[in-house]
Every structure is written in C-alpha cells, then in structure tokens.
Amino acid sequence: MNATNAELFARAQAAIPGGVNSPVRAFRSVGGTPRFLVSAKGAVVTDAEGREYVDLVAGWGPAILGHADERVIQAVQDAAGRGLSFGSSTPAETELAELVEGRVAPVEQLRLVSTGTEATMSAIRLARGFTGRDLLVKFAGHYHGHSDGLLAEAGSGLATFALPGSAGVPAEIAALTLVVPYNDLDALRAVFAEHGDRIAAVIVEAAAANMGVVPPAPGFNRALVELAHENGSLVISDEVLTGFRVSSAGWWGVEARDAASAYTPDLMTFGKVIGGGMPVAALGGRAEIMQRLAPLGPVYQAGTLSGNPVAVAAGIATLRAADADVYRKLDVAAEAISEATSAALAAEGVAHRVQRAGNLFSFVFGEVAGTEVRDYATVLRQESWRYAPFFHAMLDQGVSLPPSVFEAWFVTAAHDDAVISRIVDALPAAAKAAAAATPPVG
C-alpha cells in the first residue's frame, strides 16, 4: 500500500526543515496536510495516494504547455542520452539565448544561470558594478528571490533605509535597499530626490505577482524608467514569473503594444518558462552593461551548472512550442476561470476583486476589494482568512489551487473546456465555504 500524504509529510519533517524545500509548499497559509505529487500530465497532477487534481499551480508557471508535454519530454530525454553535464559550453546555450533575444528587444545579450534568485542577485551586482553606486530601490510586496539585500522591509518613512526582513540578514546589508510603495511615483521621486546620486538601480516586477497579482498602473513602468535614467540609475525588470507567460515577449511585450506605455529597461531577469520546468534562469540586457560581466569585465559571476544541457533543452523546446495558439488558449482559460470564480463568489455575497495581469490572476477578498488595489498595503488589508476554507473546498473536489492567497493562479494550454468544467463545478461549494468563514480570534 502506498504511503499517505500525512505519512510522507511526517517522514519529510524528520529529514527536511519544515518538511519542505520551499516554504509555501508546507501549507502554513492554508493549514492541513500538503499533497505529495508523484506525476502530472496535461492539466492534471496526481498525488502519492493516487488522487488526481486539476492543477492551477503549473509548477508556479513553467508548465505553460501543460505538464509532461511530449515535445519537451522528448527533448529532455534526447539531451540526457548525450550526457547530463559537461562543465563546458554547448551549442544549445547560444540557441536559447538567441530565442530570448529574438522575442525581447531590450535583451541584446543573455547570461544563463540556474534560479531566479541567482538571476536577480547577479543583475543587482552588475548594476552596481556598472554604475559604481551601492543603493538599490525595490517595491514593497515585490519578491525577487531570497538573497540578503532583497529580503528587506520598509523603514518608517518613504526615503528611509530598509530593515532586515529575515533573521540572518545583517542590518548593514538591508540598509543598502530602499523600499517604497508600488505604483507610487511620488514616493519614488522622494527617494531619488534624497538619494539619487547613490542609487545604482531600481528593481521591479514587470507586473507584480508575488503578493497576489497587482498590475502596474498605466504608464508606471515607463515613468519609472524615465525617472531612473534622469538620475543616472538603471532599471532591472524582473520577469521571472511574467516572462514568456503573459505573452510571447512577457509583460514587456504586453506594454510594448501601446506607445504610451512602452518602456525599455536596462536589465531583465527570467526564469520559470525559460526552463520549461527545469532549473534555468537568466539575466539579460544592453550589451554595454552585460559585457561588464566576467570574463570580459570586472563583475564576477559563475556557475558550474549554468546552461546545463538537459535543462536548456527543456527551455528551447518550451519556447519553440509556445506559439500564438498557446497564448490564445492561456488567455481563454484564464478569462473563463477567473470570471466563473468571481460569479460563484458574488452569488454567495463574498466581496472580492479579480486581479489580472494578462493570463495571471488572483483574488482579493473583503470590502477593500471595492477600491483599486495597487499596492501591498492594500493587499494586506483584505479578508485573507476567507481563502483557506475556499482552498480546501476546492482541493476536496479535486482542484489544486496555490496554497496562499498571495500567489497567482496559473493556467496551461492543456486547460481545455473539459478541464475548465471540472473547476467550474467545484466553485459553488468553495464559494459557500468562503462566505461561511469567520476571522481568527485574537
């Protein structure tokens, strides 16, 4: 008999801190026992007990084609058959770089790494090396990986230095980061007015998707770039989540369609879709900046597994398969699921707001949803306690949602009408559970 999810979690907790290798998997935000997945195909994942779930996590984004897409699996198998890792350059690395550069005009050169954290960490070091400045500006609620300088929390004023956002982060390192409210150009202007000649870069999620989905205000990214450049600073656009998911050119491509919103960041970071489910990430941008990286320049960055041939093969196969029809399917599925979820919640009298950035979406619960949700402070004021019962009601009916209200929902090209119907059928009971929820005591 197979081990149960509870048994597997108990075993994992004895061997792994918290029983997980990434915190959100522990279900702390929603409670209950995490599901241990053993296989996936298309829009469905299967746990260790043999139960199937319609998946709205999609590996946190990379399964854009659907799980175990035959083209991607074949590419990985072929690459693995030639060797797992060489510690040397391969032709496929250049092919993947050229695919990215062909889709995203601001990327003139690309450096492959293994994780999104590594990509953003390296981009920040590069920005500091290029400008000769030390300070970094980030936005409250934006997540750019877990390197020390990015785990920073806002201080007591708009232009004050940040405080450590995690144990183990020295105050001196956190103080090199300035944290300002998202979508607030006045706050950004205040920071530049006080510290402009010391700011190396502003790092920003192209469209925020790590505090739930919070899109940039129209023209915000463009104005941000203009303000940074006026002060001699660079802009790092983090597209680890949005890159090649919300369009063939990511969020940059979405805004490039409108001349009033189009913008050109100096550096960009990518992950998730670029690896097709394998550990691949990248930083890229203007050639004059990228060429400051070793071995051409003085900014050191290296990685034994960077450009791993098996992982790169998955990325190439995914990007080549992600054509216009795939993006059409993603948009159709996202629209259908978000609208159906909103209708079910409305039918039970649950105040809420649908948050969308292309085919990424999430929900804000409570009366705060009656206002425009543009920053982290507003997101935090929601009735987040309604999400756990909603989540478990869906899970009990065979639909796997992100285990946190502060995460985006992800669809795949395999979310066809039959799959969407299974989700829609589960919504009424979940909406009732959300409506019946009560706030925690104390």
N, C-alpha and C positions, 0 to 999 in steps of 0.2 A: 504494500500500500504506500502511495506517495505521502511524503511529509506534508502537513498542513502549512498554510501561511503563518499561523501562530507559532508552530514548532520551528519553522525556518527562521522567523524573526528572533525567537529566543536564542537559537544557536548563533545567529549573526551578532546579537548583542554581546555574547561572550567573547567573540573574536574581533569585532569591529566596533569602534567607538559609536555608541548610539545605534548600532546595528546597520548603519548605512555609510556609504562613501560620498554622499552629498546630502546635506541636511533636509531638504524638502521631502525627500523620499521617506522620512520617518513618520509622516502623517501627524506631526505635532500640532499643526494648524487646524486639523480637522478631527483628530482623535481616531482611535481604532487601530486595527492591525494593517500594516502595509501589505500590498499584494506582491508576491514574488513571481515575476514573469519568466516564463521559460521559452516562449515562442511568440511569433507575430507574423501575420500575413495580411496584406492589404490594409484595411481599416480596423482589423481585429487583433487583439492581443490575448494570450492565454496564460493563466497563472499556474502555479505548481499543483493546484488541486484539480486542474483540468477545466476550469471555468473560463469561458470566453467573455470578453468585454469589447464593445465598440470603443475605440480609442480616440480621445480628444487631447492627447498629450503629444503624440507623434515624436517621441524621443526628445521632447522640448524643441521641436522644429525641423530637424533634418529629414524626417521621413516624408518629404514633400510629395513623392510619387506614390506613397503607400509603403508599408513595411515589406521587406524581403522582395522588392521589385526584381524581377528575373534579370533585367539588364544590369542592374547594379551587382546582384549576387554573382552573375557570370563574370563580370569584370574583376571582382574581388577574387574569385576562385582562380581565374587565369593568372592574375598578378601573384597570388600566393604560391601558385605552382612554379613560378620563376624565382622564388626566394622572398623571404619575409622582410629583410632589411639588409642593406648593403653598406651603410655608412659612407656612401658616395653619391654623387649626383646621378640622376636618371633623366631620360628624355621626357618622362611624364610630368615631372615638376614644371618644366617650361610650358608644356601643353596646358596644364591647369592655370598657370599664371596668365597665359595668353587668352584663355577663355574668360577670366575675370576682367582683364584689361579691355577685352572686346565688348564687354557689357557695361562697364562703368568708366566713363570718360575721365574722371579725376584721377583714376589709378593708372599711372604711367609705368610704374614698376611695383612688383609684389614680392614680399618675403614670406614664405610659408613657415608656420610654427605648428604646435600641436593642440593648443587650447585657446579659448577666448581670453582667459586671464593672461596668458603669455603674450597674446597679440596686443592687448591694451597696455600692459606693462612695458612692452618694447616700444610701442608708439609714443608713450609718455617720455621714456628715456631719450628717444630720438628727437622729440620736440625740444626737450631741454638741451640736448647736445647741439641742435641746430640754432637755437635762439640764444644760448648762453644764459638763460634765465632759469629760475628754480620753481616758481609758484605755478600751481595748477588750479583751474576752476572747474568744478563739477556741479551738477544739479541734484538737489535733494530728491531721493527716491530713485535715482538712476543707478543701475548696477553695471559695473564694468569689470567684474572679476574680483578676486579676493586678495590682491596684492596690498601691502600695507597702506600705501598712500591713498588708495581708493576706498578703504574701509574707514571713512571719515564722516563724522556727523557735524551738522551745522552748529556754529557757536551762537552767542546770544545776540548778534547783530548782523546786518546784511553784509558788512565788509570785514567781519572778524575772521580770524583763523579757525580752522576746524578743530574738533576734539576727536580723540580716538573712538572709532565705532566698534572696536573689538578688543578684548583682552589680548595682550601681546603686541599691540601696535604702539610704538613709542610716541609720546606726545609731540616730540620734535619732528617726526615724520608726518603725523597728521596735520601739523601746523603749516606744512607746505601746500596744503589743499584749502581752497576757499569754496564753501558750499553755499549756493544761492537757490532760491525757489525757481522751479521750472516755469517756463513761459513768461518770465518776469524780466523784460528788457530793462526796466528802470533799476532793478536790483543789480543786473549785470553792469549797467552803466556806472552805478555807485562803486562797484568793486574795481572797475577799470580806472575810475577817477582817483581812487586811493592807492591802488597797487599796480597800475597799468604797465609801468616800465619794468616790473619784476615778473609779470605773468608770461610763462612760456606758452601755455596752451589752454584752451577751453575744450573739455571732453564732454560729449553729449550723445545720448542715444538718439539716433536719427528720428525715431518715433519711440517714445518710452513704452516698454512692455515688460518691465520688471517690478512695477507697482500696480499691476493691472495695466491695461492699455490706456495710455494717455497721449494722444497725438499732439504734435507741436501746433501752436496757434498758426493760422495762415501767415506766411512770411517770416515766422520766428527764426527758422534756421538761416534764412538769407540775411536777416538783420544781425543775427549772432556773428556770422562770418564777417560781415562788413565792419562791425564794431571791433572784433578781434584784430582784423587786419589794420584798422586805423591806429591801433596801439602796438603794432609790430608783433602780435601774438599769432599762433597757429590755431587751427580748429581740427580736432580729431573727432570724426563722426563714427560712432560705434554702431555697426550694422551686423553685429554677431547674431542677433535674432531676426532682424528685418531683411538682411541681405539675401537676395535671390529667393525670398519667400513672398514678400508682398508684391513683387513684380520681378521681371527678368533682370532688372537693374536695382532691385531693392527699393528702399524708401527714397533714396536719391533719385531714382528713375521716376518714381511717382511724382515728386515735386518738379522734376525737370520738364514735365509736360506743360507746366504753367510758367510763362516767362516771369511773372511777378513773384513766384516762389522759388524759382531755380537758384541753386547755390552751388559753390564749389569748395568743399573742404580741402584742407591741405593733406590730411592723412585719413585713412579709413581702416576700420578693422572688421574682419569677417570670421564667421565660424558656422556651426550647425550645417546648413545646406551645402556649404562648400566642401564638406567631407562626406555627405550622404549617409551619415550615421557612424562614420569612423572619426577618430580624433585628428581633425585637420582644422586649422585656423590660419589667419593671415593678416598682415598689415600691408597697406599699400598707399601710394600717393604720388605726389610730384617727384619726378626723377631727381631733381637737385636736392631734395630732402632725403629721399631713400638712399642716395649714394653716399650719405654720411655714415651709413651702416658699414661695419667691418665686412669684408676685407678692404673696401675702398676708403672708408672713413674711420674716424676715431670713436664712433659709438659702437660698443661691443654688444653682440647678440649672437647666440649659437644654440644648437640643439641637435643631439645625436639622432633623434627620431624625426626631426623636421623634414617634411617631404617624403615621409615613409611611402614606399611604392605601393603597398596594398591599400593604404588609406587614400592616397592620391587617386588611385584607380576608381575608388568609390565616388570620389568627388567629381571626377571627369564624367563618369557615366551618368551621375545625377544631373549635372548641369547640362549635358548634351540632351538628356531626355526631357528636361523641364522646358517644354516649348509653349507656344501660345495657348494650346488646348489645355495643358496642365494648369496654367494660371486662370483660365476661364473656369475650369472645374473647381478650383480652390475658391474663387470669388463666389460662385453659385452656391457652394456648400456652406461657406461662412455666412452668406446672407440668409439662407434658409434656416440654419440652426440658430443664429442669433435672433432672428425675427420670431421663430417658434418659441424660443425660450422666453423672450420678452412677453409674448402673448400669454403664455402659461402663467408667468408671474403676475401679470396685470389681472388675469382672471381671478386670482386669489387675493387681490388687493395689496400685493407686495410692491411698495415703492422701490423703483430701481432705475438704472440708466444703463443703456448699452454703450460700451466704449469700443470704438472701431479705429483701426489703422490698417487700411487695406483689408486683407483676409485674416488679420489678427483681431481678436475681440475678447472682451471680458465684461463683467457686470459690477456696478456699484450699487449697494443696497441702502435703503433708508431715505429719509427726507432730503439728505444732502444731494441726492441724485436729481433733485429738482433744479439745482444750479449747474452751471457749466463746470465740469471737472477738468481743471487744467494743471493742478499741481499736487504734490504729495500730501500736503497738509489737508487738502480737501478729501483725498482718497482715505486718509486715516480717520476721518470723521464718520465714515459710513457704518452701517449696522453689520459689521463683518461676521457677527455671531449667527447670522442667518445662513451663512454659506455651508457650515459643517453639516447641518441636517439635510440641506439641499444636495450636497455632495454625496452623502451616504445613501440617500434615497435613490439617486442615480446609479450608484455603484451596486446597490442591491438588485437593481433591474438590469444590470449588465452594461452600464455605460461608465467608462472611466474618464473622469474629469481631472484637471490639475488639482492636486491636494492643497490648494491655498487660494484664497480669494484674490491674492495679489499676484497671480500669474495669468498669462494669456492662454486662451484656448487655441488649439491648433487643429486644422483640418488637413486632409491629404487629397490627392487626386483620386483615391480609391473610395472616398465618401460619396457613394452614388445614392440614387433615390431610395434603394432598399435599406442602406445603412442609415440614411437620414430619417427614414420612417421609424427605425428602431429607437433612435434618440427622441423623436417627437412623442412616441408612445410612452416614454418614461417620464416626460416632463410634468404632466399633471400631478402625479404623486409627489414629485420633488418640490414643486411649487407649493403644494399644501404643507409640506414639511417646513419649508422656509417661512411660510405665513404663520405657522404654529410656534415657531422658535421664540424663545424668551431670552433677554440679555442675561449674561452671567451675573451672579450676585457678588457684590464687593468690588 
